[in-house]
Amino acid sequence: ANFRRVLNWGFNNDLVVKNPFTIEYIKREEKKKEMQYYTLNEFNQFLSAISDDSDRLIFSLLYWCGIRKGEFQALTFKDIDFNNKTLNVNKTYDNRNRIITTPKNHTSYREVFLPEFLITDIHNYVQKCKRIAGFENSLFLFGIDKPIPATTLERKKNKYAALARVKQIRIHDFRHSHVSLMINNGVTDFDIAKRLGHSRDMVNNVYGHWFKENQLKLADKLNKLHEVSVNS
């Protein structure tokens, strides 16, 4: 308060050019980035450029599970449940402070069910990792002693996208890609919300336009079916 009064006095007596307490700060509205994603064909093309099995598994998990980057980095070997064929998401990695912390919100605690082909790939990967000296289930799934750095994920992603000649997307966009895949295959907003660790409202707020586009496509298909039936 005293410092404010001193600045006000200095400004009023032309001793201070600008008083930061009297400046109105206007928050600049940032243009919302267009949501990017890979179709299944694009992802398969991306994957075809990867010969390293562990790198293939990294991006397969991101694409087919839709987990957040921090959740992925925080995964440990004990988070894999081969009996129930799930990933247990119960923590996240804070890249800024470089610490493991609790998930984003209470809905983020979840079990992500895995397709059979991923179970096989994960099992083979785990068997190789168990040969590492001092292996424990508490080690990180990727990175082992510490979570795989975000910069490493970015570097690998950029490298393989360039090799595959597909568009560059962010690591977070693999999550969007997973949602696009689910919506286009008729998965409900409720099931998508459970899988992503979102609320149902959040899913509709973020991906509502995709649901609408899918419904429009469905209506178009129904129109075509009707035309065929009346003209046959």
C-alpha positions as CSV (number, residue, x, y, z in Angstrom):
1,A,0.0,0.0,0.0
2,N,2.8,2.4,0.9
3,F,4.6,1.6,-2.4
4,R,1.4,2.3,-4.3
5,R,1.1,5.7,-2.7
6,V,4.7,6.6,-3.5
7,L,4.2,5.7,-7.1
8,N,0.9,7.6,-7.3
9,W,2.6,10.7,-5.8
10,G,5.5,10.4,-8.2
11,F,3.2,10.0,-11.2
12,N,1.0,13.0,-10.2
13,N,4.2,15.2,-9.8
14,D,5.6,14.1,-13.1
15,L,8.5,12.2,-11.4
16,V,7.4,8.8,-12.7
17,V,6.6,8.3,-16.4
18,K,4.2,5.4,-15.9
19,N,2.5,4.0,-12.9
20,P,2.0,0.2,-13.3
21,F,-1.0,0.4,-10.8
22,T,-3.0,2.6,-13.2
23,I,-2.3,0.6,-16.4
24,E,-5.2,-1.4,-17.6
25,Y,-4.0,-4.8,-18.8
26,I,-6.2,-6.3,-21.6
27,K,-5.8,-10.1,-21.9
28,R,-5.0,-10.9,-25.5
29,E,-7.3,-13.5,-26.9
30,E,-5.3,-16.3,-28.4
31,K,-6.6,-17.9,-31.6
32,K,-7.8,-21.4,-30.8
33,K,-5.7,-23.9,-32.6
34,E,-7.5,-26.2,-35.0
35,M,-7.8,-29.7,-33.6
36,Q,-5.4,-32.1,-35.4
37,Y,-5.6,-35.8,-35.5
38,Y,-4.5,-38.9,-37.5
39,T,-7.1,-41.1,-39.2
40,L,-6.5,-44.8,-38.8
41,N,-4.9,-44.9,-42.3
42,E,-2.6,-42.0,-41.4
43,F,-1.6,-43.6,-38.1
44,N,-0.8,-46.9,-39.8
45,Q,1.3,-45.0,-42.3
46,F,3.1,-43.2,-39.4
47,L,3.6,-46.6,-37.7
48,S,5.1,-48.1,-40.8
49,A,8.1,-45.8,-40.5
50,I,9.0,-47.2,-37.1
51,S,11.2,-50.2,-36.9
52,D,12.0,-50.0,-33.2
53,D,9.6,-52.2,-31.2
54,S,9.5,-50.0,-28.1
55,D,8.9,-46.8,-30.2
56,R,6.1,-48.6,-32.0
57,L,4.5,-49.5,-28.6
58,I,4.9,-45.9,-27.4
59,F,2.8,-44.5,-30.2
60,S,0.4,-47.4,-30.3
61,L,-0.5,-46.9,-26.6
62,L,-1.0,-43.2,-27.2
63,Y,-3.2,-43.8,-30.3
64,W,-5.2,-46.8,-29.1
65,C,-5.6,-45.7,-25.5
66,G,-6.0,-42.0,-25.7
67,I,-4.3,-41.3,-22.4
68,R,-2.8,-37.9,-21.6
69,K,0.9,-37.3,-22.1
70,G,1.6,-37.0,-18.4
71,E,-0.4,-40.1,-17.6
72,F,1.6,-42.0,-20.2
73,Q,4.9,-40.8,-18.8
74,A,3.9,-41.8,-15.3
75,L,3.0,-45.4,-16.2
76,T,4.9,-48.1,-14.3
77,F,5.1,-51.8,-15.0
78,K,2.8,-52.5,-12.1
79,D,0.1,-50.4,-13.8
80,I,-0.3,-53.1,-16.4
81,D,-3.0,-55.7,-15.4
82,F,-2.6,-58.6,-17.8
83,N,-5.4,-60.6,-16.2
84,N,-8.0,-57.9,-16.7
85,K,-6.2,-56.5,-19.8
86,T,-6.2,-52.9,-18.5
87,L,-3.9,-50.0,-17.8
88,N,-4.4,-48.5,-14.4
89,V,-4.2,-44.7,-14.6
90,N,-3.7,-43.4,-11.1
91,K,-1.0,-40.6,-11.4
92,T,0.5,-38.2,-13.8
93,Y,3.9,-36.6,-14.5
94,D,4.2,-32.8,-14.1
95,N,6.7,-31.9,-16.8
96,R,7.2,-28.4,-15.5
97,N,8.2,-29.4,-12.0
98,R,9.4,-32.9,-12.9
99,I,7.4,-34.7,-10.3
100,I,4.9,-37.4,-10.1
101,T,1.5,-36.1,-8.9
102,T,-2.1,-37.1,-8.6
103,P,-4.2,-37.2,-11.8
104,K,-5.9,-34.1,-13.2
105,N,-9.2,-34.7,-11.5
106,H,-11.2,-37.5,-9.8
107,T,-12.5,-38.8,-13.1
108,S,-9.0,-39.2,-14.3
109,Y,-8.5,-42.2,-12.0
110,R,-9.6,-45.1,-14.3
111,E,-8.9,-48.4,-15.9
112,V,-8.3,-48.3,-19.6
113,F,-9.1,-51.5,-21.3
114,L,-6.6,-52.7,-23.9
115,P,-7.2,-54.4,-27.3
116,E,-5.8,-57.9,-27.6
117,F,-3.0,-57.0,-30.0
118,L,-1.7,-54.4,-27.6
119,I,-1.7,-56.9,-24.8
120,T,0.6,-59.1,-26.8
121,D,2.9,-56.2,-27.7
122,I,3.1,-55.1,-24.1
123,H,3.8,-58.6,-22.8
124,N,6.7,-59.0,-25.3
125,Y,8.1,-55.6,-24.3
126,V,7.8,-56.4,-20.5
127,Q,9.6,-59.7,-21.0
128,K,12.6,-57.8,-22.6
129,C,12.6,-55.2,-19.8
130,K,12.7,-57.9,-17.1
131,R,16.2,-58.7,-18.3
132,I,17.4,-55.3,-17.1
133,A,19.5,-55.6,-13.9
134,G,17.6,-54.6,-10.9
135,F,14.2,-54.7,-12.6
136,E,11.2,-53.9,-10.4
137,N,7.6,-53.4,-11.2
138,S,7.8,-49.9,-9.7
139,L,10.1,-48.8,-12.6
140,F,8.6,-46.6,-15.3
141,L,7.2,-48.3,-18.3
142,F,9.1,-46.0,-20.7
143,G,12.3,-44.4,-19.3
144,I,12.8,-47.1,-16.6
145,D,14.5,-45.0,-13.9
146,K,12.6,-41.8,-14.7
147,P,9.7,-40.9,-17.0
148,I,10.5,-40.6,-20.6
149,P,11.0,-36.9,-21.3
150,A,8.4,-34.9,-23.3
151,T,11.2,-33.7,-25.5
152,T,12.1,-37.3,-26.4
153,L,8.5,-38.1,-27.3
154,E,8.4,-34.9,-29.5
155,R,11.7,-35.8,-31.2
156,K,10.6,-39.3,-32.0
157,K,7.2,-38.2,-33.2
158,N,8.7,-35.6,-35.5
159,K,11.2,-38.0,-36.9
160,Y,8.7,-40.7,-37.7
161,A,6.1,-38.3,-39.1
162,A,8.7,-36.9,-41.5
163,L,9.8,-40.4,-42.5
164,A,6.3,-41.5,-43.1
165,R,5.4,-38.3,-44.9
166,V,2.3,-37.6,-42.8
167,K,1.4,-34.3,-41.2
168,Q,3.0,-33.2,-37.9
169,I,0.6,-33.3,-35.0
170,R,1.2,-32.7,-31.3
171,I,1.6,-35.6,-28.8
172,H,-1.8,-34.5,-27.3
173,D,-3.3,-34.9,-30.7
174,F,-2.9,-38.7,-30.5
175,R,-5.6,-38.4,-27.8
176,H,-7.8,-36.4,-30.2
177,S,-7.1,-39.1,-32.8
178,H,-8.3,-41.8,-30.4
179,V,-11.5,-39.8,-29.8
180,S,-12.1,-39.3,-33.6
181,L,-11.7,-43.1,-34.1
182,M,-14.2,-43.9,-31.4
183,I,-16.8,-41.3,-32.6
184,N,-16.6,-42.5,-36.2
185,N,-17.2,-46.0,-35.0
186,G,-20.3,-45.2,-33.0
187,V,-18.9,-45.1,-29.5
188,T,-21.2,-43.1,-27.2
189,D,-20.1,-39.9,-25.4
190,F,-20.6,-41.6,-22.1
191,D,-18.2,-44.4,-22.9
192,I,-15.7,-42.0,-24.4
193,A,-15.8,-39.9,-21.3
194,K,-15.1,-42.9,-19.1
195,R,-12.2,-43.9,-21.3
196,L,-10.7,-40.4,-21.4
197,G,-11.2,-39.6,-17.7
198,H,-13.4,-36.6,-18.6
199,S,-16.9,-35.7,-17.6
200,R,-19.6,-36.3,-20.2
201,D,-20.2,-32.5,-20.5
202,M,-16.5,-31.9,-21.2
203,V,-16.5,-34.5,-24.0
204,N,-19.5,-32.9,-25.6
205,N,-18.0,-29.4,-25.2
206,V,-14.7,-30.4,-26.8
207,Y,-15.8,-32.9,-29.4
208,G,-19.5,-32.0,-29.9
209,H,-18.9,-30.9,-33.5
210,W,-17.4,-34.3,-34.3
211,F,-20.5,-36.0,-32.9
212,K,-22.7,-33.7,-35.0
213,E,-20.6,-34.4,-38.1
214,N,-21.0,-38.1,-37.5
215,Q,-24.8,-37.8,-37.1
216,L,-25.0,-35.8,-40.4
217,K,-23.1,-38.6,-42.1
218,L,-25.5,-41.1,-40.6
219,A,-28.5,-39.1,-41.8
220,D,-27.0,-38.9,-45.3
221,K,-26.5,-42.7,-45.3
222,L,-30.2,-43.1,-44.3
223,N,-31.2,-40.9,-47.1
224,K,-29.3,-43.0,-49.6
225,L,-30.8,-46.2,-48.2
226,H,-34.2,-44.7,-48.6
227,E,-33.6,-43.7,-52.2
228,V,-32.4,-47.2,-53.0
229,S,-35.5,-48.8,-51.4
230,V,-38.0,-46.6,-53.2
231,N,-36.3,-46.9,-56.5
232,S,-35.8,-50.7,-56.4
